[in-house]
């Protein structure tokens, strides 16, 4: 897992999530998940597909507006990644998928459990440590992001100012 965070992609993803209505701890949890899914915001699909979390294409314009069929999933080629018109479109779909679990979670362990219950990732005899491993990954990135993004800035300042602050902080 790369330890270096791609600051440009972090700024873009944070702005999209802020525009979608996330702030405070929910925003940092979401960013930790994206960092976990993309190896520190280093996955090219963030920019090539405007897809920061590997969301699959469902071919349903009502649920997934502004999404088209992207590249096939390497582990399941009959399915494809979604390719969104913008990162803001991705953020809205991301919240459609995990928003309730995200907003109800207070820490990374709780969020990992809620995602497992949602079947966001596979928990089975084949992966007996899936929840533990996913939770550890989220915790690792959450800690790194807390050092990178001042959490007091995220929790106190209104959403529009958060996006501006993140931009100024990392430019």
N, C-alpha and C positions, 0 to 999 in steps of 0.2 A: 504494500500500500504506500503510495507516494506520501511524503510528509509535507511537501511544498504545496501550498494552496495557490491555485491560479487566481490571482487577485482580480484580473479583468472579468473573468467569468463569475467570480463571487459577487462583484458589484452588479453585474447584469441580472443574475438570479435573485439577489436580495432586492433589487429595485422591482422586479416583476412580482415577487411574493408580497412586497409592501403594497404595490399597486392593487393586488388582489385582496388586500385587507388584513394581512398578517402583521403583527407587531409583537413586541416583548418576547417572552419565552417561547411562544408558538413560532415566531419567526426564526429564532435561534435553533429550535428543534427541527424545523423544516430544513434550514440550511445545513444542519448536521446530517440529516438524512441524505440530502443531495450530495454533500461531500462524501459520505459513505458510498453512495451509489456510483459516484463518478471519480473516485480516487482523488479527492481534493479539488473538484471542479475542473479536472483535466481531461474529461472525455470529450471527444470532438463533436458528439451529438448535441452538446449544449449549443454550439454555433451552427452546425450543419443541419440539424433537425429542429432547433429551438426546443429541445426536449432534454430537460436537466435531470430527469429521474428514470429514464428508460420506460416511459409509458408506452403500452402497446396500442396499435391502431385498432379501433373497434368498428369502423365503417358505419358510424351512426352520427350524422351531422347534428342531430338535436342534442345528443349528449357530448359530442366532441366537435364543436364548430371550429372551422378553420384548421382542421387537421386532414392530412392526406397520408397515404400509405408510404412509409419510409423503408429503410433497409430491413431484410429478414433478420429475425433473432437468430444468433448463431446456434443456440441450444435447441431451438424449435423453429426451423425454417419455414414452416407453414404459417407462422405468425410474423407480423411486421411491427417495427417501431412506428409510433406516430411521428409525423413530421408536421410541426405546427407553424403557422404563418409568423407568429411572434412568440417571444418568451412570455408575454402577458397572456396569450392564449394557452400556453402550457400551464402557467400558474393557476389559471381558472380550472383547468382539467385536473391538475394535481389536487386542488382543494376539493373538487367533486369526489375524488377517489379517497383521500385521507383526511379531509378537513375536520370532520367530526372527531375522529380519533386524535388528531393533532391538538385540537382546542381543548379536549378533555384531559390531556396528558400534562402532568406537571414535571416529569423528568424523562430521561432517555429509556429507562427500564420499563416504565409504564407505557411509553409510546411503542417500544418494541413489542410488548405483549399485545397491545391493541392491534398493531399491524399483523401480528401472527394470527390473532382471532379473526381478522378480516381476510386471512389467507393471502396477504400481500406478498409473503415469501413462504417457501415450503418448510413446514415443520412435519417431520415424519420419521419413522425408524431409520430411513436412509440418511437423515440429517438430525441425529439425536441432540446435538448442541446448537441447533439453529437459533433459538431464542437467545441463549447465552451469548453466542457469537455476534448476532445482529445487535444486541444491546451493547456489547463491548465496543463494537464499531461505532455505534452512535455516540457512546460516551466519549470515546477517543476524539472524534471530530467535534463534539460539543465543547470539550475542554479547549481544543485548539482555537475554535471560533470565539470562545469567550475571551481569549487572549488577543485575538485579532480585532474583534468588534466590541467596543465598550458597551456592555449590557445596560448600563444606566442611560446611555444615549438612546438605546432602542426602547426602553420601557417608559421614559419620561416624555420624549419629544413626539409630537404628532406625526402621523405616517408620511406626509409629504416632506417634512423636514428630515425624517429618517433617511429617505432615499437621497436627499441632497447631502446629508452628513456622510453617508457611506461613500458617495461619489467623491466628496472632498477629502475624506480620510484616506482613500486608496488611490487617488489619481497620481 
